Amino acid sequence: MFKKDNLIFGLILGLLSPILGWIAYYFIQFRLFSFQEYIDVMLRQKSLLTAMLSLALLANALVFTLYTNSKKDKTARGVFISTCLYAIVVLLIKWLY
């Protein structure tokens, strides 16, 4: 898995990693609530949503670092592009809501 050096693969990893980070955040901070309650809280409290999305992007930092250190620059570039797209979404949510 970590041997592939491909921009599209990096984009996919970069899009999936924050989702896994988001799920991990649920199990760390909200494990006493149902997943539906967790989603409801995130949708009602935009500040919590943007904070959680920012933390979820740390998963991308880990993946980016792994691919950069292993000299897989195309994949790392894809992860970076995905991170930038997520960051734009986080900023839009923060400013527009």
VMD Tcl script that draws the C-alpha trace (Angstrom):
set ca {
  {0.00 0.00 0.00}
  {2.71 2.51 0.92}
  {4.83 1.62 -2.13}
  {2.51 3.23 -4.66}
  {3.50 6.67 -5.98}
  {0.49 8.09 -7.78}
  {-1.30 11.45 -7.60}
  {-4.80 9.94 -7.79}
  {-3.94 7.46 -5.04}
  {-2.74 10.39 -2.91}
  {-5.96 12.30 -3.54}
  {-8.01 9.28 -2.47}
  {-5.89 8.77 0.65}
  {-6.12 12.47 1.42}
  {-9.90 12.37 1.16}
  {-10.30 9.20 3.25}
  {-7.80 9.92 6.05}
  {-9.80 12.79 7.63}
  {-12.91 10.60 7.57}
  {-11.01 8.01 9.57}
  {-9.79 10.81 11.85}
  {-13.38 11.99 12.26}
  {-14.49 8.49 13.24}
  {-11.56 8.20 15.65}
  {-12.61 11.52 17.20}
  {-16.06 10.03 17.79}
  {-14.61 7.03 19.62}
  {-12.28 9.20 21.71}
  {-14.61 12.08 22.65}
  {-18.18 10.91 22.06}
  {-18.17 7.16 22.64}
  {-20.96 7.51 25.24}
  {-23.32 8.89 22.59}
  {-24.82 7.14 19.59}
  {-23.27 7.97 16.23}
  {-26.49 9.77 15.23}
  {-26.30 11.97 18.35}
  {-22.68 12.73 17.47}
  {-23.67 13.86 13.98}
  {-26.55 15.95 15.38}
  {-24.21 17.74 17.79}
  {-21.71 18.43 15.00}
  {-24.42 19.89 12.76}
  {-25.85 22.09 15.53}
  {-22.56 23.41 16.88}
  {-20.54 24.76 13.97}
  {-17.59 25.71 16.18}
  {-17.32 22.11 17.32}
  {-17.64 20.95 13.71}
  {-14.79 23.14 12.49}
  {-12.60 22.16 15.44}
  {-13.28 18.48 14.81}
  {-12.57 18.84 11.08}
  {-9.31 20.61 11.86}
  {-8.29 17.74 14.14}
  {-9.34 15.20 11.53}
  {-6.93 16.84 9.10}
  {-4.11 15.76 11.41}
  {-4.66 12.30 9.96}
  {-3.63 13.77 6.61}
  {-0.51 15.21 8.20}
  {0.47 11.71 9.28}
  {-0.15 10.22 5.82}
  {1.62 13.15 4.12}
  {4.65 12.70 6.38}
  {4.80 8.95 5.69}
  {4.78 9.46 1.93}
  {7.16 12.41 2.00}
  {9.68 10.48 4.10}
  {9.45 7.49 1.77}
  {10.11 9.76 -1.26}
  {6.69 9.10 -2.81}
  {6.28 12.68 -3.98}
  {3.30 12.21 -6.31}
  {1.24 10.52 -3.61}
  {2.32 13.14 -1.05}
  {1.26 15.87 -3.50}
  {-2.19 14.27 -3.81}
  {-2.55 14.14 -0.02}
  {-1.50 17.79 0.18}
  {-4.05 18.84 -2.46}
  {-6.81 16.98 -0.57}
  {-5.74 18.67 2.66}
  {-5.99 22.07 1.00}
  {-9.49 21.24 -0.28}
  {-10.59 20.16 3.21}
  {-9.06 23.32 4.70}
  {-11.07 25.46 2.28}
  {-14.26 23.62 3.29}
  {-13.47 24.15 6.99}
  {-12.90 27.86 6.42}
  {-16.11 28.20 4.40}
  {-18.10 26.46 7.15}
  {-16.52 28.71 9.76}
  {-17.13 31.94 7.84}
  {-20.53 31.23 6.32}
  {-22.31 29.67 9.30}
}
mol new
graphics top color blue
foreach p $ca { graphics top sphere $p radius 0.5 }
foreach p [lrange $ca 0 end-1] q [lrange $ca 1 end] { graphics top cylinder $p $q radius 0.2 }
display resetview
